[in-house]
Amino acid sequence: MSKSTMVENICKLAENLKSGEKSFSQLVGDSGWRTQSSSIPAIQIYEYLKNNLRLIDSWLLYSMNKRSSEGWYFSADEETGEYIVGFYDKCSSDIEVSKSRDRVEACVKFIINELNAVVRSIG
């Protein structure tokens, strides 16, 4: 799989989840992230999302619909115009939080953290 195809697949993961054909873990496995993540610079994901801004809404919706006691989240604060990426742990609440007015940058951070967490969980 070419890097550009892998970047496209990664950026479309949240959108592709809507079909219900595969779980998010299966989609992550199919994306090649598990074995190739180190060869995909964040800037390539950023550039793809910048040219396909509608995908960011899919990631926001995916994050909002997650049902877990811990994990990464991505949200928008409409009052401040900031996009928030953080990790929630049921024992210690928010552990890591970053805010950015650049929604593409925030989405890239969320995607990378979320995919790495999924890969760790599936081994």
Backbone torsions as a table, in degrees:
resi	resn	phi	psi	omega
1	MET	NA	133.5	179.5
2	SER	-72.5	158.5	178.5
3	LYS	-61.8	-39.1	-178.5
4	SER	-66.8	-36.8	176.1
5	THR	-67.0	-40.2	179.5
6	MET	-64.2	-43.1	178.7
7	VAL	-61.9	-44.2	178.0
8	GLU	-60.6	-45.6	179.4
9	ASN	-61.0	-41.7	179.7
10	ILE	-64.0	-47.1	-177.9
11	CYS	-65.6	-26.5	-177.9
12	LYS	-95.4	4.4	-177.4
13	LEU	-54.9	-49.6	-177.4
14	ALA	-64.2	-38.7	178.2
15	GLU	-67.0	-42.1	-178.6
16	ASN	-69.3	-23.0	178.6
17	LEU	-63.6	-28.8	-177.6
18	LYS	-60.5	-26.1	-178.3
19	SER	-66.7	-24.7	178.8
20	GLY	76.8	4.2	-178.2
21	GLU	-75.0	-32.1	-178.0
22	LYS	-136.5	154.8	175.0
23	SER	-75.3	165.9	178.1
24	PHE	-62.0	-40.5	178.5
25	SER	-60.3	-40.7	178.0
26	GLN	-65.6	-41.9	178.6
27	LEU	-63.4	-40.8	177.4
28	VAL	-62.4	-44.0	178.0
29	GLY	-59.9	-42.6	180.0
30	ASP	-68.7	-24.3	-175.0
31	SER	-71.2	-20.1	-176.8
32	GLY	90.1	-2.1	-177.3
33	TRP	-57.6	-38.3	-175.4
34	ARG	-56.3	-41.2	-176.5
35	THR	-102.2	-18.7	-172.6
36	GLN	-118.5	7.4	-174.0
37	SER	-57.2	-35.0	-178.1
38	SER	-70.0	-17.4	-179.8
39	SER	-95.6	1.8	-179.9
40	ILE	-109.9	101.4	178.6
41	PRO	-68.1	144.8	179.4
42	ALA	-55.8	-32.3	-177.9
43	ILE	-63.3	-30.1	178.0
44	GLN	-70.2	-39.0	176.3
45	ILE	-66.0	-43.2	178.7
46	TYR	-57.0	-49.8	-177.6
47	GLU	-62.7	-40.2	179.4
48	TYR	-64.7	-46.3	179.7
49	LEU	-64.9	-38.0	179.6
50	LYS	-60.1	-32.6	179.1
51	ASN	-90.4	-3.6	-179.6
52	ASN	-140.5	61.5	-171.7
53	LEU	-59.8	-26.2	179.8
54	ARG	-60.5	-25.6	180.0
55	LEU	-66.4	-27.4	179.7
56	ILE	-63.8	-37.1	177.2
57	ASP	-63.3	-35.8	176.8
58	SER	-64.5	-38.7	178.5
59	TRP	-69.9	-38.4	176.4
60	LEU	-62.4	-42.8	179.2
61	LEU	-66.6	-42.3	176.9
62	TYR	-57.3	-47.4	-179.0
63	SER	-63.2	-43.0	-178.9
64	MET	-63.3	-33.6	-176.7
65	ASN	-89.3	-2.7	178.1
66	LYS	-63.9	140.2	177.7
67	ARG	-125.2	90.6	178.9
68	SER	-148.6	159.3	-178.2
69	SER	-83.6	-12.8	174.2
70	GLU	-155.6	156.7	177.8
71	GLY	148.0	177.7	-179.6
72	TRP	-78.4	147.5	174.6
73	TYR	-137.8	159.3	-177.9
74	PHE	-140.2	123.2	-177.7
75	SER	-144.9	165.6	178.5
76	ALA	-115.5	133.9	174.6
77	ASP	-100.5	102.6	-175.5
78	GLU	-64.6	-28.6	-179.5
79	GLU	-69.3	-42.5	-176.1
80	THR	-98.1	-14.9	-176.7
81	GLY	77.0	13.8	-179.0
82	GLU	-96.9	152.2	174.1
83	TYR	-109.0	134.1	-171.8
84	ILE	-116.0	132.7	173.5
85	VAL	-123.2	128.5	-179.4
86	GLY	-152.6	173.4	175.9
87	PHE	-120.6	125.6	179.6
88	TYR	-105.9	130.7	176.4
89	ASP	-124.3	126.5	-175.2
90	LYS	-58.4	-26.2	-178.5
91	CYS	-83.8	-33.3	-174.7
92	SER	-126.8	16.4	177.7
93	SER	64.2	-143.4	-179.3
94	ASP	-74.5	123.3	-179.2
95	ILE	-94.3	-43.9	-177.3
96	GLU	-135.1	129.1	179.6
97	VAL	-137.7	133.0	172.0
98	SER	-130.6	147.3	-178.6
99	LYS	-124.4	144.0	179.8
100	SER	-150.4	145.5	173.5
101	ARG	-84.4	-11.7	178.4
102	ASP	-90.7	101.8	-175.4
103	ARG	-67.2	-28.4	177.7
104	VAL	-67.6	-46.8	179.1
105	GLU	-58.9	-44.8	-179.7
106	ALA	-64.2	-41.4	-179.5
107	CYS	-64.2	-41.6	177.9
108	VAL	-59.9	-45.8	179.2
109	LYS	-59.2	-44.8	178.7
110	PHE	-62.1	-47.8	-178.3
111	ILE	-57.1	-49.6	-177.6
112	ILE	-61.7	-46.7	179.5
113	ASN	-64.8	-42.4	-179.3
114	GLU	-64.8	-45.4	-179.4
115	LEU	-65.6	-40.7	177.4
116	ASN	-62.8	-39.3	178.0
117	ALA	-65.0	-41.1	178.6
118	VAL	-64.4	-44.7	179.1
119	VAL	-60.5	-42.4	177.9
120	ARG	-62.6	-36.9	-176.4
121	SER	-74.6	-27.0	-179.9
122	ILE	-96.7	-4.9	174.4
123	GLY	78.2	NA	NA
